[in-house]
């Protein structure tokens, strides 16, 4: 297997191959930055809010229906190393069967489910079909990342991002206002089915088998992961749903603009985590705990840099994405950015617990925190407005950080986390978050801070340029 012919656990290798995935993700999210202000202007506020609501529900259902089976691949690599493609093809078939079962159940109880899944009935079919092929795509991309095949990951990511976005944009521009929501949904998700179909076919062709024993293994490992990822997702992505149900589509549209900003940031965080996951598991397999803790600080520092840039440039980003009518979304971004950052750091703990096959406890605690946070959002939103959503997310993220670190410590992997360095960097970002209202009211001071931090970043990059060059001097894959 190709994954066996490379130096697994190599930091140089992780940096170089991770570059391809992160760069492709950044390119796709740049497309989102360019097209979001276009869609927010050519679609009515209600239609844009409805589309954001559809996206939120689809993301939630993707975790539920997909069972997070793709996230078992990095750990399964060590248990099924001699038959890894057989395992991948097995969970591909299993994922398809599970999605079809959910689809049948949903259709049978459609009236009941649509009372709380607040999306138009006409989009149910495209929703479940897109879920089916999205699962195939996730399994394929995770397999490639596990084997350090990041160029193929980058290629699929770019194709799957650019073509559906352009098709949906053209479709929305060509139809009347009453059809723009349908054009946006069908234009994007129907087009993206093609890459999912190709990924599924490749997985089945490579594995060419279905091993029933793998299904039990996958479910046992995936179920706690599913609960954990679903509840983590609910912490941030229920904002749009809660805002729509309590304050209406207009408030949902404002929240969705801030969510769009954070979605770009979160996807970058997730792409970095995807690049780090295999490397970190290799370090754990090799018992290099302290080395993993030390080198993961560079990863956390990069996450913090993205969060700081997002907070400082929030007014300009919102102005570009939505214009002046969405200006109130600016105050939501600092708290949401800080919460997303903390959740990204917690993903390190999740990788460690996944490697240890010990995710059940974190799933339970994260689930409790998520349910409580949703209840608090419902209570606070009418009294304090949409700004309360971001701070509820932040409080929940801090609670999850503490709980997961305790679980990692109890599992015997405390030395794999550099707690002091991690807390210092997160503390600095939280201080900036608290100062953000003042900075937004004093543009000159904010720009001065941006210039100073940019200069410091350049100086650090110049000082460490030789280290970066050494990391990139890795043989081609």
N, C-alpha and C positions, 0 to 999 in steps of 0.2 A: 504493500500500500504506500502511496506517496507520502502519507503522513509519517511513515517510518524511516524515510530516507533523509530527513532533515533534522537539524539540531533543535529538538523540542525544548522549550524553556529558555531559548536564547533571547536576551533582551534586544540585541541588534536585529534579529530576525523579526521579533514582534513589532519593533518600530517601523521597519521597512515595509513589511506586508500590511501592517495596520494603516500605513499612510494611504494605500490604495482605497481601502474601504472608507476611511474618514474623508478623503478628498472627494470621492464620488458622492457620499452623503451630503457634503457641503455644497457640491454643485447642484444637487437636486433641491436642496433647501433654498439655494439661491433662486432657483426657478420659482419656488413657492413665494419668496419675498417679492419677486417681480410680478407674479400673477395675482397675489392676494389683493393688492390695492386695485387691480383691474376688476376682479370679481366683486369686491366690496362696493365698487362704484356702478357697475353695469347691472348688478342685481339689486332688487329692493332690500331694505333692511330686514323685512320679515322673511324673504326667500333666503337671504344669506344666513339668517339665524336658523332657519329650518335645515339648511344644508349642514351647518355646524353641529346641529343636534343629531342629524343622521350619522355624521362622522363619529360623534361621541358614542352613540349606541353601537355602531359597527365595531368600534375598537373594543368596547366592553364585551360584546358577543363573540368577538374573535378569540378572546381569552377563554371564554366559557366553552364555546363550541370546539375550538382547536385543542383544548385540554393542555395547552402549553407543551405538547409532545416534542416539539422541535428543541425545547430547552433541555431535554434529556440527552441530546446527542453529545455535548462535550464530556459529560460524565460517562456515558455509555461507551465512549471510545476506549476507555481503559478496560472495560469488562467484555467488550465485543470486538477487540482489536483485529482478530483474525477474520471476522465476518461483519465488518462495520457497514458495508453496503447492504448486506442482507437485513441488518437492523433498520437501516434508513428506509428501505423499500417496505418493510413490515409496518413501520409507523405511518408511512405514507398511505398505505391501504387502510389501515386502522383509522386514521384521521378522516379519510373519505367516508367510511362507514358511519362513524360517529356523527359527522356533519349531516349526512342524509337522515339519520335517525332523529336528530334535533329538528330538522326541517319538517319531517312528517309530524312530529309532536306539535310543533308550532302551528302548522296548518290545521291540525285537528282541534287545537284549543285557541284558534286565532282571536276570537272575540275576547277571551280572557287576557291573553298576552298583550293585545293592543291597548288595554286599559292603562297599562303602565309603561309599555315601550312606545313612547309618543312619537312615532314616525308615520307618515302617510301609508296607507295599506298598499298602494300601488307599487311601492318600492320594496316590498317583502321578498319577492322572488330574486331580484338582482342582489339584494342584501345577502341571502344565503348562498347564491352561486358564487359571489365574490368571496365569501368566507371560505368556501371549499378550496378555491384555487389559491387564496392567500396562504392557507395552511401548507399547501404543496410548496409554495415559494419559500416560506419560512424554513421548512425542513431542508430544502436544497441549499439555501444560503448558509444555514447553520452548519451543515455538513462541510461545505467548502471552507468556512472559517475555521472549523475544528481541524481541518487538514492544512491550514495556512494557505489556501488557494484564494488569495484576496483579489487577484486580478479578475477572475470570473465573477466574484461577488460584486466588484466595482462595475463590471460591464452590465450585469443584470440589473443592478440598482439604477444605473443611469438610464438604460432603455425603459425600465418600468416607471421611471419618474417623468421623463421628458415627453414621451409619446402620448400617454394618457392625458397629461396636463394640456398639451397643445390641442389635442382633439376636443377636450371638454371646453376649452376657451373658444375655439372656432364654433362649436355647437351653440354655446350660450350667445355668442354675437349674432348668430344667424336666426334665432327664434324670437318670438314675441315675449313680452314680460311674463305672461302667464305660464310659459313653458320653460323659462330659464332654469328653474329648480330641477326639472326633469332632465334638461340638457346637461346640466352640471353633473348630476349623479350618473346618468347613463353614459355620458361622454367619457368620464374618467374610469368608472369601475368596469364597464363592459370591455373597454380597450385593454385594461390591465389584466383581463382574464388570459390573454395570449401568453404572457410570460409565465403565469401560473401553470398553464397547460403544458408548456415546454418543460418546465422544472419537474412537474410530476412525471412526465414521460421519461425523462432522463433518469430520475431516481428509480423508477420501476425497471427500466432497461438494465441499469447497473446492478441492482440487487437481485432481480428475477426470482424472488421467493417471498413467502409469508411464513414467519416463524411465530406460532401461537404463544410460545413461552415469552417472547419479547414483549407481548402486549401487557402481561401482568407486571413485568419489570418496569415498563414505561409508565403505566398507570400509577404504580406505587411511588415512583419517583416524581411523576409529573403532577399528581393531585395536590400535594402541598405547595409545589411551585405555582400551580394554577391559582390557588387561593391567595398566595402571597402576591403574585403579579396583578391579579384582579383587584385586590384591595389597595395595592399601591397605585394602580391606575385610577381607581375610584377617588383617591385622595385629591387628585388634581383635575380629572376630566369630568367629574360630576358638576363642576361649577356651571357649565353651560346649561346642563339639564335642570339643575336647581333654580338657576336664574330665570329660565323660560317658564317653569311651572309656577313660580311664585310672583315674578315681576313682569312676565310677558316676553314676546319675541324681541322687542327693542332692547331690553336689558340683556337678553341672551346674546344679541349681536355685539353689544359693547364688550361683554365678557369674552365672547369668541375671538375678538381682535387680540386681547391680551393672551388668550389661550393659543392663538396662532403664533404669536411671538414665542411663547414658551414651548410650543410644539417644535419649532425649529431648534430651540436650545436643547430640548429633551431628546430629540432625535440625534443631535450631535453627541449628547451625553451617552445615549444608548449605543451609538456607533463606536465611540471610544471604549465603552464597556464590552462591546462585542469583540473589539481588537484585543482587549486585556484578558477576557475570560479564559481563552485557551492557554495563554501564557501563564496566568496565575495558577490554573489547575496543574500545568506542567511543573511549576515550582513546588506546589504542594505534593505532587507525586514524587518529586525528587528530594523532599524534606528540607528544602531551602527556604525556611520560614522567615528568617531575619532578612535575607536578601530580598524576598518578596515584599516585606514591610518597607524596607528602605527605598526600593525602586518604585513602589506604588505611590510614593509621595510626589513623584514627578507627574504622574497621572492626575492626582488630586489637585496639584498646583495648576495644571492645564484646565481642569474643570472650573476652578475658581476664577481663572482668567476670563473664561467665557461668561461666567455669571456676572463678574464685575463689569465687563463691557456691555452686557445687556442692561444692567441697572443704570449705568451712566448715560447710555444712549437711548433709553426708553422713550423720551419725548419725540426724538427724531424718527425712531422706528415706527411708532404709532402713527405719526403724521404721514409717513410714507405709505403704510399699509392701509390706513382707513380715512385719513384726512381729519379735518377739524371736528367733524360730528362725532368722532370716537375719542376725543381728547381725554375724557374721564377714564379711559382704560389705562392711562399712564400710571396712576396710583396703585393699580393692581400688580404691576410687573415686579417691583422690588421684592415683595413678600413671596410671590410665586417663583421668582428666579432663585431666591434663597432656599425655598422648599425643594425645588427641583434639584438644586445642587446637593443638598443633604441626602435626598433620595438616591442620587447618582453615587454618592460615596457609600451609602448603605448597600448598593449593589455589590461592592467588594465583599461585604459580609455575607451576602446571599450566595455568591460564588463559592466562598469557603464552606458554607453550610451545605450547599449542593454537593460539593465534592465529598463531604463527610456523610452524605445521604441523611441529613439531619435537618430537614427544612420544615417539618411538621409544626414545631413549636413557633417558629417565626411566622408561619402562616396563620396560626391561631391568634397570636398577639397582634399582628398587623391587621387581621380581620376585625378584631375588637376595636382597635384604634380607628379604622376606616368607618365603621358603623357609627361610632360616637361622633366622629368629625362631621359626617353627613347630617346627623341630628342637630348638631350645634350650628351648622350652616343654615338649616331650615329655621332655627330659632332666631339667629342673629341677623339674617338677611333683611327682613322687613324693618328692623329697628336701626341698623347701622349701614345698610346699603351694600353694594357689591364689594367694597373694599374689605369687608369682613371675611370674604371668601379666601383671600390670599393669606391672611393671618391665621385662619383656622388651619389651612394647609401647612403653614410653617410650624405651628405648634404640634400638629400630628407628625410631621417629618422628624422633628426633634425627638419626640417620644419613640418613634420607630428606630431612630439611630441608637438611642440608649438601650432599648430592649435587644436589638440585634447584636450590639457589641457584647452585652452580657452573655448572650447565647454562644457567640463565638468563643468567648473566654471560657465558658463552661465546657465547650467541646474540646478544649485543649489547644486552640489555635491562636491564643492571645498574642504570641510572639510574631504572628504573621500580619499584625496591624500596628502601625506606628501611631498610637493614639494621641500622643502629645503634639506631634507635627500636624496631624489631621485637625485637631481641635483649634490650634492656633490659626490655621488658614481659614477654617470655617468661621471662627470668631471675627476675623478681620472683615469677611464678607458681610456678616450680620451687622457690624458697626456701620459699614457703608450703607446698608439697607436702612438703618435707623436715620442716617444723615440724608437720605435721598430726598425727602420732602423739602428740606432747606436748599439742597443743591438744585432741585427743579425750579425753585423760586428765585435763584440767583445764577443766571446762565453763565456769567463771566467766571464765577468761581468754579462752576461745574466744568467748563471748558479748560480751565487751568489745571484742575485735578486730572482730567483726561490726558492733557499734554504731559504732565509730570509722570503719570503712570505709564504712558506710552514710551517716554524716554527711558524710564527704569527698565521696562521690558526689553527695549532695544539693547541697552547696556548689558543686561544679563545674557541676552542672546549672543552678543558679540564676545563676551567673556567666555562663554561656553561653546563657541562655534566648533572648536576642535573635537569636543566630546560628541557633538551632533554629527560631525563628519564621520567619526569613527563608528557611530551607530549605523550610519547609512552605508558604510562600506561592507556590505554583506553580499554574498554571491546571489545571482539571480535565481528566482524560483522557476 
